[in-house]
Structure formats: C-alpha cells, structure tokens
Amino acid sequence: MKQFSGHVISIKMTDTVIVKVSRKWKHPVYKKVVNRTKNYACDSKNMSLVEGDFVLIQETKPLSKTKRFRVVEKVTVGANK
C-alpha cells in the first residue's frame, strides 16, 4: 500500500479532507530539482482535523468517485488559516 505525508488544505466536506502531497525529483537531463504537488481526497471519519495539520495517508479500496486514500494519523498540528 502506498503511504504519503502531506498537509490538510480543505476540511469543507463531511468525512473527507483534501491533502496536498509534495515530492521532489531530479530532472534526468537538466539535473535540476523539481517540486511537484498533488491533491488527494482522503477519508477522515472519526478524526478531528484542521487546515494546516500534517497527516499520514494510506491507499485503500475505492470509497467514492475520487476517494482512494484514508488518513492514518495526525503527525503534527497546524494553525487555522
């Protein structure tokens, strides 16, 4: 199962949060470090999360049209925006 860590950027839906995951990789030709980000819709049932929290997410079976991940744990607490 894939596991990523990222920041919660939206808590507007019921039992669902949007998590932004950033990754860095080196371009094979230009050797420049490039930063890529992707947003994941994650299931957060029975968790109290706020925007800015740093969380660990894990791949799971499809829960809806867009939800393929669930929040495993809250690593650090963020500030409200």
N, C-alpha and C positions, 0 to 999 in steps of 0.2 A: 504494500500500500504506500502511495506517495504521501509524504508529510512535508508541509511548508510552514513557515512562520511569517507573519505579517501584521499590519496594523488595521484595526477596525476603522472604516471610514464612514459607514452608514448603519444606523440601527432603526430605520424607519418602518421596516416590515415586521410582522408578527412572527416570532420564532426563526427569523432569518437575519443575518448580518452580512454586509459586504466587507471583504478583507482584501487589502491591497498587498500583494506579494512582490517584492523587488528582487531581482537577481542580476549579478554582474558576470559578464563573459568577455573574453578577449577576442577581438576580430581576427580571423585567421590570416588575412592579407596585410591589414594595416597595423596590427598589433596594438590597437587602442582598446582600452577597457570601456565597454559599453554597458549602460544601465538600462534594463528593461523592467517594466512593471506590468502586472496583470491583476485584474479584479476577479475574485471568486465569490459567488453566493454560497454561504455556509449555513448549515442548520445550527441553531444555538438554543435549543429547547432547554429550559430549566437552568439557564446561565444568566447572570446579571452582568451585562457588558455595557460599556460606554464608549463613545467615539474616542479614539486615541489609544485604546488598550492594545497591547502586543500579545497576540494569541498564537497558539499552535493548532493547525488544521490538518485533518487527515482525510484521505479519499475514502468514499463509501459508495454503496449502491445508489443509483439514481433515485432521489427523493422527490423531484419535481422536474419541470422542464429545464431549469437552469441549475438546481442544487445538486452537486455531486460531491460536496465536501461537508464535514461537520467539525465544529470547534471541539478540540480535545481538552485544552486547558488554557487558562489565562496566565501568561508569563509575567507581565508587569501591568500596572495600572496606569492609564493615560489620563490626560486632562480633558475636560469638556471643551468643545470648540464653539 
